Amino acid sequence: MAKHEERLQILEMLKADKISTDEAAKLLEALDGGERHGRTDTRNIHIRVFENGKDKVNVNIPVSLARLALNLVPNDVVIEQNLNLRSLITSIEAGFRGKLVEADIPEEGRKIEVFVD
């Protein structure tokens, strides 16, 4: 099985609550064979909140602080979008790049974007 497929399988087990976040992280580390050690992760998580078309929040956080960054996503968005933050964090730690969350809340004139580059 290719590494990509194995990573997806680990993430699916996490999503289904068959394994914990710590177990998933250990499995992903083992899959990489420790090749991440010694490397500095220079990716960033970007959190942007727009209200009535205006930029209200624009935060860039190093991936090493992924857990903190995703805790900044408003709780109403987590519930409304049915987000599994543990799964998102594991994906980020596994090397994901791209959009994680995009939520429009028209009744509040709010739009939220979270992405990794």
C-alpha positions as a printed Julia matrix, in Angstrom:
117×3 Matrix{Float64}:
   0.0    0.0    0.0
   1.38   3.45  -0.91
   2.22   5.87   1.89
  -0.53   8.24   0.75
  -3.16   5.5    1.04
  -1.82   4.45   4.44
  -2.03   8.05   5.67
  -5.63   8.27   4.46
  -6.46   5.01   6.23
  -5.0    6.35   9.49
  -6.99   9.57   9.12
 -10.18   7.61   8.42
  -9.62   5.53  11.58
  -9.19   8.77  13.54
 -12.33  10.25  12.0
 -14.29   7.14  12.98
 -12.92   7.41  16.55
 -11.26   4.0   16.22
  -7.94   5.52  17.34
  -6.98   8.57  19.38
  -5.17  11.63  18.07
  -1.99  10.53  19.85
  -2.22   7.06  18.32
  -2.73   8.58  14.87
   0.27  10.86  15.34
   2.44   7.89  16.36
   1.26   5.86  13.38
   1.96   8.74  10.99
   5.41   9.24  12.52
   6.15   5.53  12.16
   4.93   5.62   8.57
   7.38   8.41   7.83
  10.13   6.36   9.42
  11.22   9.32  11.48
  12.18  11.3    8.37
  10.52  14.4    9.82
  13.01  14.67  12.67
  15.52  17.42  12.11
  13.28  19.33   9.7
  11.7   22.61  10.55
   8.1   22.98   9.43
   7.78  26.44   7.92
   4.12  26.11   6.9
   1.54  28.48   8.35
  -2.13  28.26   9.19
  -4.05  31.31   8.01
  -7.3   32.26   9.73
  -9.36  34.97   8.07
 -12.72  36.34   9.16
 -14.65  38.78   7.01
 -17.68  40.69   8.28
 -19.86  42.53   5.79
 -17.11  42.18   3.18
 -14.44  43.73   5.41
 -11.37  41.92   6.72
 -11.92  41.68  10.51
  -9.42  38.96  11.48
  -6.26  38.01   9.62
  -4.04  35.71  11.69
  -1.08  33.64  10.52
   0.15  30.95  12.9
   3.01  28.46  12.47
   1.81  24.88  11.93
   3.65  23.91  15.1
   0.82  25.71  16.92
  -1.94  23.92  14.95
  -3.96  22.91  17.99
  -4.07  26.5   19.23
  -4.93  27.86  15.79
  -7.92  25.6   15.26
  -9.23  26.43  18.73
  -9.66  29.97  17.36
 -12.32  28.77  14.92
 -15.66  29.95  16.4
 -17.66  27.2   18.09
 -20.79  27.98  16.08
 -18.83  27.3   12.88
 -17.49  24.01  14.28
 -21.03  22.88  15.05
 -22.67  24.26  11.89
 -20.01  22.84   9.57
 -19.79  19.56  11.54
 -16.01  19.89  11.83
 -13.82  17.26  13.43
 -10.96  19.41  14.73
  -8.9   16.39  15.83
  -8.98  15.08  12.28
  -8.01  18.5   10.9
  -5.06  18.76  13.28
  -3.86  15.28  12.35
  -4.13  16.16   8.65
  -2.09  19.32   9.21
   0.55  17.44  11.18
   0.69  14.85   8.37
   1.63  17.58   5.87
  -1.68  18.73   4.4
  -1.64  22.0    2.42
  -4.73  23.84   1.22
  -8.13  24.99   2.5
  -9.32  23.38   5.71
 -12.45  25.39   6.47
 -14.64  27.78   4.53
 -17.83  28.87   6.2
 -20.37  31.48   5.16
 -22.72  32.8    7.82
 -24.96  35.14   5.8
 -27.28  36.08   8.66
 -24.26  37.57  10.46
 -22.56  38.83   7.31
 -19.57  36.69   8.24
 -17.24  34.47   6.22
 -14.46  32.38   7.76
 -11.52  30.77   5.97
  -8.8   28.57   7.43
  -6.04  27.26   5.17
  -2.48  25.94   5.33
   0.38  26.95   3.04
